Amino acid sequence: MKYRISILRLLFVFLFGITASCSSHESDSNVDDTQTKGESEFMDPNVILQGPVLRDTLSNEQMKQIDYLHATFKEVHTVSKEKWIEDFKRDQNPDQEIEIWSAMASTYNAYCSDKNLDIDTRQEVFKVVLMRSMMEPKEVLEKSNLQKISHKEAMEVMNAYDIKAKPIRIRK
């Protein structure tokens, strides 16, 4: 069975080969995540299809935020700005997804900005931040297979992430 998803973070899941924690509930932009009940399950990202473009345009404010996100992550993910824009146009709630990515950017920058890290280490920091956006720290440490940073350093990264983990929600 194939699944559809409209969340940009899934593209990064493919990049790092991590298995995403996905809810079996249908995505509904009018449903508060705190009211969503049900079990999460781990799914092979290869069975999830990207959803359709849902809007023709994004606001000027959204575009400014996407510019910032693209600039922040371009060294660890070489996707064009146009692809970032297209992917946010697929999101049910682009503002919520931009908020998640902005928290990820703040966390990534807070850790990396004052350190002289090579690209492989920065990519691993990004992987930790990405995973933290979807799962709790304990689960990130269990699943991340860290090679460049220690668990202690990963915890330092994750402690700077200040919003609740939001698993990727899919529609069956």
Phi and psi in degrees as a GROMACS rama.xvg file:
@    title "Ramachandran Plot"
@    xaxis  label "Phi"
@    yaxis  label "Psi"
@TYPE xy
-97.9895  152.171  LYS-2
-124.356  152.548  TYR-3
-109.069  142.943  ARG-4
-144.894  146.716  ILE-5
-125.797  34.0776  SER-6
-114.288  127.924  ILE-7
-57.5134  -34.8023  LEU-8
-56.9546  -28.9494  ARG-9
-60.273  -35.6339  LEU-10
-59.3114  -36.2736  LEU-11
-75.7436  -26.7717  PHE-12
-61.4422  -43.1869  VAL-13
-61.037  -42.4286  PHE-14
-55.0507  -43.858  LEU-15
-98.1028  -3.7532  PHE-16
65.3535  28.0932  GLY-17
-94.6841  154.82  ILE-18
-90.7858  127.516  THR-19
-83.6513  146.739  ALA-20
-88.1499  116.682  SER-21
-121.678  142.228  CYS-22
-84.4619  147.08  SER-23
-87.0456  3.89403  SER-24
-81.546  153.811  HIS-25
-70.805  143.325  GLU-26
-75.026  134.563  SER-27
-143.527  115.061  ASP-28
-66.022  -13.5021  SER-29
-93.0001  -1.2938  ASN-30
-99.6175  126.937  VAL-31
-71.6231  130.66  ASP-32
-55.321  -30.1402  ASP-33
-71.4641  -17.9259  THR-34
-94.6704  -11.2244  GLN-35
-74.6119  126.839  THR-36
-118.044  158.662  LYS-37
131.817  169.107  GLY-38
-88.0407  146.335  GLU-39
-92.3383  151.8  SER-40
-136.186  154.16  GLU-41
-91.1295  134.534  PHE-42
-128.404  149.838  MET-43
-72.1179  119.723  ASP-44
-59.7475  -20.1979  PRO-45
-70.6328  -12.4195  ASN-46
-101.197  7.63526  VAL-47
-107.06  127.058  ILE-48
-98.8099  146.933  LEU-49
-71.6879  138.979  GLN-50
-75.6385  173.629  GLY-51
-75.8943  162.349  PRO-52
-67.2577  127.924  VAL-53
-102.744  -14.1972  LEU-54
-147.096  150.192  ARG-55
-79.4848  -32.3319  ASP-56
-136.757  164.031  THR-57
-121.009  156.312  LEU-58
-69.9394  163.729  SER-59
-58.8581  -40.8926  ASN-60
-63.6981  -43.7906  GLU-61
-61.2491  -41.2544  GLN-62
-63.9624  -39.5414  MET-63
-62.2252  -42.7944  LYS-64
-66.3392  -37.9353  GLN-65
-65.6293  -38.541  ILE-66
-56.9158  -46.2652  ASP-67
-62.9244  -44.932  TYR-68
-64.2712  -44.3146  LEU-69
-60.3762  -45.8354  HIS-70
-62.7476  -39.0901  ALA-71
-65.7958  -43.4572  THR-72
-102.09  1.64811  PHE-73
-61.1047  -27.0391  LYS-74
-75.0161  -23.8429  GLU-75
-107.724  -10.0289  VAL-76
-149.783  110.714  HIS-77
-92.1791  59.5278  THR-78
-100.416  140.723  VAL-79
-65.1281  156.319  SER-80
-61.1733  -35.7199  LYS-81
-61.0913  -37.6977  GLU-82
-68.5878  -40.583  LYS-83
-56.9921  -46.6593  TRP-84
-61.7913  -47.8817  ILE-85
-57.2709  -43.7028  GLU-86
-66.9088  -38.532  ASP-87
-67.926  -28.9173  PHE-88
-66.9231  -18.6224  LYS-89
-84.3942  -17.6182  ARG-90
-71.2099  141.066  ASP-91
-61.5668  -39.1464  GLN-92
-135.787  83.8305  ASN-93
-61.2189  -32.5735  PRO-94
-63.6837  -41.8552  ASP-95
-65.3789  -41.7684  GLN-96
-68.5379  -37.6172  GLU-97
-64.6772  -37.7436  ILE-98
-60.8359  -43.1681  GLU-99
-62.7943  -48.2343  ILE-100
-63.8656  -34.8179  TRP-101
-66.2772  -40.3704  SER-102
-64.0353  -38.5537  ALA-103
-63.7389  -42.8337  MET-104
-63.527  -42.9708  ALA-105
-61.3353  -43.0834  SER-106
-64.8661  -47.4274  THR-107
-59.4302  -48.5333  TYR-108
-65.6466  -39.0577  ASN-109
-60.4357  -37.6831  ALA-110
-81.4376  -43.5629  TYR-111
-85.604  -24.0088  CYS-112
-62.3515  -33.3349  SER-113
-106.489  17.9413  ASP-114
-123.447  146.84  LYS-115
-94.4544  82.792  ASN-116
-101.16  139.777  LEU-117
-73.9965  168.641  ASP-118
-61.327  -38.7294  ILE-119
-62.997  -38.8516  ASP-120
-69.9817  -41.7509  THR-121
-62.439  -37.5303  ARG-122
-65.1918  -38.0715  GLN-123
-68.9193  -38.6226  GLU-124
-60.0773  -44.8903  VAL-125
-60.9301  -42.8894  PHE-126
-58.9626  -42.7329  LYS-127
-63.2336  -44.4295  VAL-128
-63.3325  -45.1502  VAL-129
-59.2374  -48.6866  LEU-130
-62.8231  -39.0925  MET-131
-64.036  -29.6424  ARG-132
-66.9148  -17.7933  SER-133
-113.547  -15.9406  MET-134
-149.72  166.247  MET-135
-74.5307  156.087  GLU-136
-53.3522  -42.632  PRO-137
-58.0028  -43.0143  LYS-138
-68.2027  -38.2001  GLU-139
-59.3008  -47.1521  VAL-140
-62.7684  -36.343  LEU-141
-69.0522  -33.4949  GLU-142
-104.371  -9.8973  LYS-143
-83.4096  -19.4254  SER-144
50.0107  58.6093  ASN-145
-65.078  135.732  LEU-146
-120.955  -30.0788  GLN-147
-106.409  -27.139  LYS-148
-124.085  153.799  ILE-149
-80.5559  168.398  SER-150
-60.953  -38.2839  HIS-151
-62.3486  -43.7318  LYS-152
-66.5764  -39.2568  GLU-153
-61.745  -39.8915  ALA-154
-64.5844  -37.8378  MET-155
-61.0333  -43.1266  GLU-156
-60.8771  -51.601  VAL-157
-66.7229  -31.3961  MET-158
-65.7564  -20.9544  ASN-159
-83.0378  -12.9691  ALA-160
-80.9434  116.57  TYR-161
-107.612  15.5963  ASP-162
-122.313  159.763  ILE-163
-65.1752  142.03  LYS-164
-59.4498  136.292  ALA-165
-127.381  101.361  LYS-166
-58.0197  153.086  PRO-167
-69.5985  128.428  ILE-168
-98.6546  137.303  ARG-169
-125.67  162.105  ILE-170
-109.302  127.415  ARG-171
